[in-house]
Amino acid sequence: MFISYTSVVELIASALQRIERFMAIAPLPVAEQSEMPERYDIRFDNVSYRYEEGDGHALNHVSLTFPAASMSALVGASGAGKTTVTKLLMRYADPQQGQISIGGVDIRRLTPEQLNSLISVVFQDVWLFDDTLLANIRIARPQATRQEVEEAARAAQCLEFISRLPQGWLTPMGEMGGQLSGGERQRISIARALLKNAPVVILDEPTAALDIESELAVQKAIDNLVHNRTVIIIAHRLSTIAGAGNILVIEEGQVVEQGTHAQLLSHHGRYQALWQAQMAARVWRDDGVSASGEWVHE
């Protein structure tokens, strides 16, 4: 009993410490006069950033461009700096050096509400709230009509699995959310992004943990989402971004290669090595080994 009580006290103390650290975070400064961009190309100019607990720079003098209304992909090993690029764009922190702009406007001149209105994010792990499915999609734009929510869900390939839920659109997601597959949860996230209709979309490895059938459905939803938007996709599975107009290979906080899929393959560099390794792994699986590593018996 004493041990159990002590454990609870320790958990509470740890939680309070985390809350105190969170409350101590000062809001990032915003210019007195904000300015909304009229176009949606994104530029990083000589950006450097290091985490407080890190030994080196997560990004080191990085200059790059994400063209408007096109898809760009960030490729590299875990810890290379891909996620840091998107975190700085969403202004979770400011770089120690350099400038980030959308449509020529420094993002530090935007209020948090303005910046949030410009960007939609589809994460690999999707959080569902303890509310109806309808409300879980509508949260992206609370004033949206039922018809607008349904149109977003249709474009996100959600209608098929919604029809199977016990209460359809009004099914509570508290318990049922755990019964949805990863692909179904991803499509709910994409429906949110479609409903929000922001001009910039960040896709954080959206198909990394999905089976082939789920990946195909999610890919159809993504195709509807990315049309005429500035899209940044973080991907380990290179086959999903081969059609991107702009692929950036990041290593140790720096852009080491950039170009289209065909251009990068012809360079015989890091991207080509990653591509060949993934294609070899796929052939190995197709020749008799499942994705789980078990031999397939024919």
C-alpha positions, 0 to 999 in steps of 0.5 A: 500500500505504501509503495503504491501511494509513493508511486502515485505521489511521484507521478503527480510530482513529475506531472506538476514539473512538466506543467511548470516547465510548459507554463514557463515557456514564453510566447514568441514575439510578434511584430506590432503590425502583421502582414498576410502573404498574397502568395505561398512560396516558402523560403529558408534563408541561411537558417541555423537552429540548435536544440537546447539539449543538442550537441550540434546544429539541427539545421546549419546555414540552410537555404532552400525554397518550396515553390508555390502550388507544388509538392516538395519532399524532405528525405533523410535519415532520422535526426537529419533535420527534416522535422526541424524544418517543419517545426520552424515553419510552424514557428514552434521555435525561432531559428538562432540565425536566418529568416523563414518567409511565406510569400516574401513575408517573414513569418515573425510578422504573422500572428499565431492565428494568421500563421495557423490559418495558412498551414494544415498538418497531417501527422503520422499519429492521428489524435481523435477527440472524445466526440462524434466523428462529425465533430472530429472532422469539423474541428478543423473549421468549426463554422463549416456546414454539415455538407462541407464536412461531408464533401471533405470526408468524401474527398478524403475517402472516408465515406466507405468506413463511416457507413460501417460505423454503428451510428455513422457520423454521430459515432463517438470516437472515444471508444470507437476511435481505437477500433479504426485502422491506421489508414482510416484515422489518417483519412480523418486527418486528411478530411480535416486538412481538406475542410480547413483549406489552408494553402500550405500542407505538411504531410509527416510520413502519412503512409509510413506504417500502413499496409498496401490497401490502406496506403492506396486509399490514403494516397487517393485522399492525398492526391485530392488534398495536394491539388494547387497547394504548397505541399511539404512531405516528409517521407522515408518510403521514397516510392511515395514521393518519386513524383514530387517536383522538388526533392531535398536530401538532408544530412546532419542539418544541411541540404546535400542534394536537391532535384527531381527523382530522375535528376537525383538518380542520375547524380549517383549520390546519397538519394540514389543509394537510398533508392537502391537500398529500398528497391532491393529490400522490396525485391527481397520481400517479393521473393518470399519474405513478408513485410513482417520478416516471416517466410511466405509459404506458397 
